[in-house]
Amino acid sequence: NQPTAMGHGHLYTCLVVAAAVNIVAGQGDELQAEIDRLIARIQTASESPTELWKCRNTAGWGRNAEQGSVIDPSLRLLSEKFKNRDNSCPMKKGHFAFSGKDPYCQKTSDNRIKVPGDAMHMCSTIGFFMEQGVLPRTRDAIAELGLGLIDGGAAFGGETMVGHEMGFKVLAFEGRPAEARTIQKWCGHLPGVTIINAVLTNVSTPTKSQLFNAADSSSVLPGAVTTGAEKQKVDRIVAAGGEAVMTVDAMSIDYATKHHNMKNVAFLKLDVQGHEFESLMGSLSTLLVQKPILYFEYTPKFRSAGPELALCLPLYAGYDCITRGNMVTCVHPQGPRYS
């Protein structure tokens, strides 16, 4: 089935803010022109169910319409790795311990670090790109180059810990204050790790946002917590006397990387319960200039219209993408490569 186009009012506001974010950042005329062209294409796609369908099909099958039918070779191999159910993590054997319960980021009695399954999958993905030279081939090389990893929707801190252990500087974002304090306690003392208590969105300067409280499934989008397991989490929180809606800090990736002096973003992970499009819109300068690997959740049920725009954006920015389950991985053919 082809998707419906997105409502114009919300998207228009989002696109205007995207332009403002980059103008405020003081980017050059050439970059701003590229941003403007990208925004115009996304606006056009939002009004075309056919174009949205093409984005979904392209990302799903690993073909970039902008590059003909040629996919980045590393992504083709990654697709084969996933087909073979190879989720091996490159850290030394036994470095991480899979745990279905928190506290994560804590060492076990046999000196392993507990992380959730999602973090193990990210470790496997990063490890693959290390093997292929899309990332430096060793932890020490990643650390020496000062490469950065953005963890959008840090939740329990598993991906933050994995990023740190693999040599990255980590900028982690978690909107829920209590969870952000917990991650700060577990991971905030680690060198090169910065925990920011804020949701990611598309704004020129930090502001406030509503966050619909569904524990680890919380979202800026109200529609993401009204059904299924997410709704059950909300009901449990309310029954226990908790807040169904919180007011939290919000900022963009472009703003955060500039103000935290993260100039070498190599890997951008987003798991923000349907708000990935706005988070990516707030990172246009980072995407177009630094061309990091993108690794983000794609769950259409969280959005009432236009979820495919989260796929259109990286494709129009020149990325090749593949989808596995509800995770999308994108690589820019002109991004950095390492011998």
N, C-alpha and C positions, 0 to 999 in steps of 0.2 A: 504494500500500500504506500502511496505517496503521502508525505506529511503535509500539513497545512502551513501556510505562511504565518510569520510572527506578527503580532499586533504592532502597528507602526509607531504609536506614541512612545511605548517603553523603549523600543529599539532606537528611535531617533534621539531620545535623551542619552542613551548609552553611547551612541556614536559621537554626539557632540562632546560629551565628556572625554571620550577617548582622544579627540583632537586637542582638547584643552590640556589634558595630562601631558602630552608631548610638546605642546607649545610652551607650557610653563617650564618644562624640563630644559628648554633652551637648545633644542636640537637644530641642526643645520637645515638649510632650505631643501637640500636633496632628500634627506631623510623624511622631512615633513611632507614633501610631495609624495613619497612612497606610502607614507601612512594615509594620506588623503585618498590615494587611489585604492588602497586596501579597504578603507572604510566605505568608499562608494560601491565597491563590489559586494561587500557584505550587505549594504542597504538594498542593493538590487536582488541579492539572493533571498533576503527576508521576505520579499514580495513575490517570490516565484517558487511554488511547490515543486516544480520540475528541477530547479537548480538545487533545492534542498535535498531532493532525492538523489541527485548526482553526487553531492558531497557525501551522503551516507554510503552510497554504493562504492565510491572511490576509496574512502577510508577503510571500509570493510574488507575490500579485496586487495588493498595495497597497491592501487594504481593512482597516480597523480595526473589528473586531466591536464594540468599545467605543463607537465613534462611528457606528454604523449602517454605511452603505456609503460614507460621505463620507471622502475622502482629502484631506490637506493640498494645496492648489493647487500649491504649489512642488514637491511630490513628483510630482504628475501631469506637470508640465512636465519634471522631471528624467527621468522614465521615457521621455518622448518624445525627449529629448536623447540618451539611451543607445540608443534604438531606431535613431536616425539615425547611430549610431556617431560622435557628436561628442565627442571627448576633448580639446577645446581647453583650454589652460591660460591664465588671464587675465594672467599676468605678461607683460611686454613681449616681443615676438617675439625668440626666440633667447636668452632669459634662462637657460633650462635646456637642457641637452643630454642626451638619452636615452643611457644607457650600459648595456650588458649585462654589464659587468665593473666590479669595484671598482678603485681607490678612489673611492667616491662622495663627495659634498660637496666635491670638489676642483675648482678652476677649470681649464678647458681653455686651450689656447694663445690662443684667441680670446675669453677672458674669460667663458665660459659655465660654469655649474655642472652637474656630472654627477650625475644622479639616475637610479634604476631606473624601469622602467615603472609599477610599483605607485604610486610617488610621483607620477608624472605624472597618473595617474587620480585620486588624491586631490586634486591641484591643480585638476583639471577640476571635481571635485565641489564643492570650496570656492568656486571661481570662480563656479559656477552660483548657489550660495546668496548670494554677494555681489551678483550681478545682480538676484536676486529680493528683496533686502532682508531675508533671513533672517539674514544677516551684514552688517556694515557694508560699504558699497560700495567702499571704498578701503583700501589697505594702511595708509595713514596713520591712518585712522579706527580700524582694528583696533588699531593700536599705541597710539593716544591713549587708547582705552578700556581698555587693559591686558587684552585678552581672551586666554584661555589655550587651548592645544591640548595634549591628552594623547596621547602616542604610545606605546601599549602594544604591546610587541614591536617595538622599534626596528630590530633586525637591522642593516642596513648604514647606517642613518641618513638614508636618502633622504627619508622623510616628516618627520623632524625638521628637515632643512634646508629643505624646502618650507614647513613651518609658520613657521619663522623668517623666511624671505624674504617671506612674505605678511603679516608684521606681528605674529604671535602670540608670546606668551610660551609656551615649550614645556617640558613636563615629560615626559621620555622614559625609558622603562623597557626594559632589556635584561638578561636573566638570565645569559647566558654571560659570564663575567668577561673573557675575551680580547676578545670583540666589544665589550663595554661600554668597555674601555680604548681600543679603536680609535675608537669613536664619540666618546669623550671627547677624543681627540687631534684628530679631524677637526672636531667641532662644539662641543665643550664650552667653547671660548673665546668663543663668540658671545654677545652681550648677550641676556639673557632666556632662555637655553637651560640647562636643568639635566638632566644625565644621571644616572640612578639605576641602579646595578647590582643589579637585583632582578626577580623575576617578580611579576606581578600575580595576586592570588587574593583569597579572602574570609577575612580574619583581623582580629581586633580590634587587634592590635599586631604589629609586625614579628616574623617568625619565620624558620625555615629550611624549605626544601622540596627535594625531589628534582627534578632536571631531567634528562630522558632526552635524551642528547646526539645530535642529528642535524643538527649545524651550524645552518644558518638555518632548519631545520625542527624544531628542538628543542621539546619539550613537557613540561609537568608531567604529562601523561597518558601512561602507558606504551603504551596501545593506539594512540596516534597515530604511533608510530614502528616498528611491527612489520610493515608491509607496504609494497610499492611503492617509490617513490623515497626515501621516508623511511628505510626499512629499509636500502636501499643506502648511504645516507649514514652510518648507524650502523656498518655493516660496514666501510666505508672508514676511519672514525675508529678503530675497534678494531684493524684490521689495521695501522694506522700507530702503534699503541701508545697511543692516546688513551683517555680515560675514556668508558665507555658511559653512566654515571650520575654526575651531579655533585650536590653539595649546595650550594645557593645561597640567598641572602636572598630573602624574600617579604614583600609588604605589600599592603594594599588601596589603591584609589584614594581612598576617603574619608579614610583616614589620611594619605596622601601630600599631598593637596590642603590639608588642614588644617595640616600641619606645614611645608609649603612656601608657605603663605599664598597659594594660588591660589584666589581668590574668584570669578573670572569665567570659568569653563570654558565655552567656546563650542563646542568640537569635540572629540569623544572617538573616537579611532581604536584599534581592537584587532585585532591579527593574532597570536594566541597559540596557534595550533595546537590548536583544540578546547577550550581553557580559557576561552572567552569568557563562558560562563554564570557561572562563579565570579568572573571579573573584574567582570562587571556586578553580581553580588550584592554585591561589595565596594564598589560605587559608588552604592548606593541613595540616600543623602542628596544626593549630587551630582546624580543624575538628577532627583529629585523637587523639589529646590530650584532648581538652576540651569538645568535642562532643556537641556543641550547637544545639538547635533546628534550622532547616533551613526552610526558608520561602522565596521562590524566584519565579520570573516570568518566565514562559516558553512559548515563542511565536515563534514557528518554522519558521514562514515566515520571520523573521529577519535574518536568516542565510541560505546561499545557500546550505550548506552541513553539515551533522553531528550535527544538533541541539540536537539530543538525547544524546550526550555526557554529557550534563549538567545533565541528569538523571542518566546516567551510573555512574558518579563519586560518588555521595552519596551512591548509591546502592552497589557499589564495596567497599566503605568504611564502610559498615556494617549497613547503615541506612535503616529504613523502610520509604516509601514515599507514599503519596496519592496526587492526582491532583484534584483541583476544578477549573473549568474554565481555566484561564491561570496562576493560582498560584499553586505551588508545596509546600507541607509541609512535612518535614522529621524529624523523631525522631530516635535517636540511642538507641537500647535496653539497652546498657550499660552506657548510659548517667546518669547524676545525677538525683536522685529522692528525694522528700521531704515529710515528714510526715505532 
